[in-house]
Amino acid sequence: NAFKKNVAAIKEKVGDTVIMPVVKANAYGTYLNKDIELMNEFSMVAVAIVDEAIQLRKLGYKKDIFVLNQPYIDEINDIISNDIVVGVSSFEFLENLNTYNEKIRIHIELETGMGRTGVLNNLLDEFIVKLKHSNVTVEGIYTHLSSADIDYEFTNKQIKLFEESVLKLKNEFETIKFVHCAASNGILNFGLGICNMVRPGL
């Protein structure tokens, strides 16, 4: 009931924007990810790793599952066989995807200041070239806002950099459906801007 109340509050704030709940780590220890009827209320859910996506498939969730963290190369067969959408940010992983004769769906992760993962801005043009010569389908673009709860100035810089890169990518790929950067604190403290998806978690 608390979960449904929170979702209703988010819908009130974001309107028709797509809500992709992040249900990693057994939905932050609530185990709500095991309630497939509840998960089926969403067209896409997000997890952290491929194993979590496979568990959802085994429980009967048939809609889209997005893996936030770029998977390992040896998980590509599992990604294909379970029809999982994955975040991609490294040249090496992209090159390995190209060795499979499959149209794997991806979201491009951009590094805007989190300092952990994502395509660096100065490498984006080169990454676009690689993507254009790959067999993946680019369905989304995303980033992580590192300090949306405490540092508004830095977060606004992240959003500005993200939006500039999104416009560049949208000019190159007509297949992009989803743009997302706001997790829970981003939803609460910032506008949607260029994004058409949010990913509430904790």
C-alpha positions in Angstrom: 0.0 0.0 0.0 2.9 2.4 0.8 4.5 1.6 -2.6 1.2 2.3 -4.4 0.8 5.5 -2.5 4.3 6.6 -3.5 3.8 5.7 -7.1 0.5 7.8 -7.1 2.4 10.7 -5.7 5.1 10.4 -8.3 2.5 10.2 -11.1 0.9 13.4 -9.8 4.3 15.1 -10.0 5.5 13.8 -13.4 2.2 13.4 -15.3 2.4 11.1 -18.3 6.1 10.6 -18.0 7.1 6.9 -18.0 7.8 5.6 -14.5 10.5 2.8 -14.5 10.8 1.6 -10.9 14.2 0.5 -9.8 13.7 -2.8 -8.0 17.3 -3.8 -7.5 18.5 -5.6 -4.3 15.0 -7.2 -3.9 13.4 -3.8 -4.3 15.6 -2.3 -1.6 14.8 -5.1 0.8 11.0 -4.9 0.5 10.8 -8.0 -1.9 8.1 -6.2 -3.8 9.9 -7.3 -7.0 8.5 -10.8 -6.2 5.0 -9.5 -6.7 4.6 -9.9 -10.4 1.1 -8.5 -10.5 2.5 -5.3 -9.0 5.4 -5.3 -11.4 3.1 -5.8 -14.3 1.6 -2.3 -13.6 4.8 -0.9 -15.3 5.9 -1.3 -18.9 9.5 -1.5 -17.9 11.4 -2.0 -14.6 15.1 -1.5 -13.8 17.5 -3.7 -11.9 21.2 -3.4 -11.2 22.6 -6.7 -12.6 21.7 -9.4 -15.1 21.0 -12.0 -12.4 18.2 -9.9 -11.0 16.7 -9.6 -14.5 16.8 -13.3 -15.0 15.0 -13.8 -11.6 12.2 -11.5 -12.8 11.9 -13.5 -16.0 11.7 -16.7 -14.0 8.9 -15.2 -11.9 6.9 -14.5 -15.1 7.6 -10.8 -15.8 7.4 -10.6 -19.6 7.7 -6.8 -20.2 11.0 -4.9 -20.6 13.7 -5.1 -18.0 16.5 -2.6 -18.0 19.9 -3.4 -16.4 21.4 -0.1 -15.1 24.9 -1.3 -14.7 26.7 -2.3 -17.8 26.9 -6.1 -17.6 29.9 -8.4 -18.0 30.9 -9.7 -21.4 30.3 -13.3 -20.4 26.6 -12.4 -19.6 25.8 -11.5 -23.2 24.2 -14.9 -24.0 21.9 -14.4 -20.9 21.0 -10.9 -22.1 20.0 -12.3 -25.5 18.1 -15.4 -24.3 16.1 -13.3 -21.7 15.5 -10.3 -24.0 17.0 -7.8 -21.6 17.7 -4.1 -22.3 21.1 -3.1 -21.1 23.1 0.1 -20.2 26.2 0.5 -22.3 29.2 2.8 -21.8 32.4 1.1 -22.9 33.9 0.6 -26.3 35.0 -3.0 -25.4 31.5 -4.1 -24.4 30.0 -2.6 -27.5 32.5 -4.4 -29.7 31.7 -7.7 -28.0 27.9 -7.1 -28.6 28.8 -6.8 -32.3 30.1 -10.3 -32.4 26.6 -11.6 -31.9 24.1 -11.8 -34.8 21.4 -10.3 -32.6 19.7 -6.9 -32.4 20.4 -6.2 -28.7 18.6 -3.2 -27.3 20.6 -0.7 -25.3 20.5 2.6 -23.4 23.7 4.7 -23.6 25.0 5.8 -20.3 26.6 9.2 -20.2 29.1 10.4 -17.7 28.1 13.9 -16.5 29.8 14.1 -13.1 29.0 11.0 -11.1 32.6 10.0 -11.7 31.9 6.3 -11.9 30.7 5.0 -15.3 29.4 6.4 -18.5 30.7 7.7 -21.8 32.9 10.7 -21.3 31.8 13.8 -23.2 35.1 14.1 -25.0 34.7 10.5 -26.3 31.0 10.8 -27.3 31.7 11.6 -31.0 33.9 8.5 -31.3 31.3 6.4 -29.5 28.6 7.5 -31.9 30.7 6.4 -34.8 31.1 2.9 -33.2 27.4 2.7 -32.5 26.6 3.5 -36.1 28.8 0.5 -37.2 27.2 -1.8 -34.6 24.2 -4.1 -34.6 22.6 -2.7 -31.5 19.4 -0.7 -31.3 19.8 2.5 -29.3 16.5 2.9 -27.4 17.5 5.2 -24.6 20.0 7.6 -23.0 20.6 8.1 -19.3 22.9 9.5 -16.7 23.1 9.5 -12.9 22.7 12.6 -10.8 25.2 12.3 -8.0 24.1 15.0 -5.6 20.4 15.8 -6.4 19.6 15.8 -2.7 22.4 18.2 -1.6 24.0 20.1 -4.4 21.6 21.9 -6.7 24.3 23.9 -8.5 26.3 20.8 -9.5 23.2 18.9 -10.4 22.1 21.7 -12.8 25.5 21.5 -14.4 25.1 17.8 -14.8 21.6 18.2 -16.4 22.9 20.9 -18.8 25.8 18.6 -20.0 23.3 15.7 -20.3 20.8 17.7 -22.3 23.5 18.9 -24.8 24.6 15.3 -25.3 21.1 14.0 -25.7 20.3 16.5 -28.5 23.5 15.3 -30.3 22.5 11.7 -29.9 18.9 12.3 -31.0 20.2 13.8 -34.2 22.0 10.6 -34.9 19.6 7.9 -33.8 15.9 7.8 -34.7 15.3 4.7 -32.5 15.7 6.6 -29.1 12.5 6.3 -27.1 13.6 7.0 -23.5 15.7 9.8 -21.9 16.2 9.5 -18.1 18.4 11.0 -15.4 16.2 11.4 -12.3 16.2 8.8 -9.6 14.2 9.5 -6.4 15.9 12.7 -5.4 16.0 14.0 -8.9 12.2 13.5 -9.2 11.6 15.4 -5.9 14.0 18.3 -6.5 14.2 19.0 -10.2 12.0 19.4 -13.3 11.9 16.8 -16.0 13.6 19.0 -18.7 14.4 16.9 -21.7 13.6 13.6 -20.0 10.5 11.5 -20.7 11.2 8.7 -18.1 12.0 8.7 -14.4 13.4 5.9 -12.3 12.3 6.1 -8.6 14.1 3.6 -6.3 14.7 3.9 -2.6 
